[in-house]
Amino acid sequence: MSQSGRHSGRNLPNGGEIRRLRSLKGWSQDDLALNSGCHKRTVERLEKGEKWFYGTLKDVADALGAS
């Protein structure tokens, strides 16, 4: 999947936004992983802007209230 953060006209957060939103919630990467149903390593990769799948990014965005 593309790393553009866009799918079907929807904007999803990029790595910096994910990190910022996670920090605003007072969550660790472990907390975000638990609340989004993914692994901590996935959160680390998303925050670094590495390759992602739309469904995973959407799950993380949903957990952060950013979708």
Wavefront OBJ file of the C-alpha trace (Angstrom):
o trace
v 0.000 0.000 0.000
v 1.105 3.518 -0.664
v 2.690 5.552 2.088
v 0.889 8.708 1.073
v -1.553 8.557 3.972
v -4.449 8.808 1.548
v -6.930 6.148 0.572
v -10.303 6.718 -1.016
v -9.974 10.458 -0.406
v -9.415 10.088 3.358
v -6.470 11.604 5.157
v -4.780 9.456 7.758
v -1.996 10.546 10.101
v 1.660 10.235 9.148
v 4.407 9.039 11.489
v 4.948 12.398 13.177
v 1.227 12.865 13.710
v 0.894 9.386 15.187
v 3.708 10.124 17.641
v 2.185 13.506 18.555
v -1.323 12.119 19.069
v 0.022 9.201 21.089
v 1.938 11.596 23.331
v -1.128 13.810 23.796
v -3.004 10.764 25.103
v -0.117 9.989 27.441
v 0.295 6.586 25.799
v 3.469 4.613 25.321
v 4.031 2.710 22.102
v 2.940 -0.404 24.017
v -0.323 1.318 24.982
v -1.043 2.292 21.396
v -0.250 -1.214 20.193
v -2.627 -2.700 22.767
v -5.431 -0.244 21.965
v -5.092 -0.655 18.191
v -4.600 -4.427 18.121
v -1.163 -4.391 16.529
v 2.371 -5.095 17.708
v 4.655 -2.513 19.295
v 7.119 -3.004 16.436
v 4.356 -1.992 14.015
v 3.807 1.238 15.965
v 7.560 1.891 15.870
v 7.587 1.400 12.097
v 4.568 3.634 11.548
v 6.130 6.407 13.623
v 9.337 6.131 11.576
v 7.335 6.408 8.357
v 8.236 2.926 7.198
v 6.037 0.827 4.920
v 2.504 0.248 6.159
v -0.798 -1.319 5.158
v -3.957 0.764 5.018
v -5.869 -1.456 7.484
v -3.106 -1.253 10.079
v -2.793 2.510 9.782
v -6.573 2.868 10.024
v -6.661 0.744 13.187
v -3.980 2.926 14.761
v -5.737 6.118 13.633
v -9.029 4.832 15.064
v -7.382 4.087 18.410
v -6.029 7.632 18.467
v -9.354 9.158 17.402
v -7.765 10.488 14.217
v -9.786 8.772 11.530
l 1 2 3 4 5 6 7 8 9 10 11 12 13 14 15 16 17 18 19 20 21 22 23 24 25 26 27 28 29 30 31 32 33 34 35 36 37 38 39 40 41 42 43 44 45 46 47 48 49 50 51 52 53 54 55 56 57 58 59 60 61 62 63 64 65 66 67
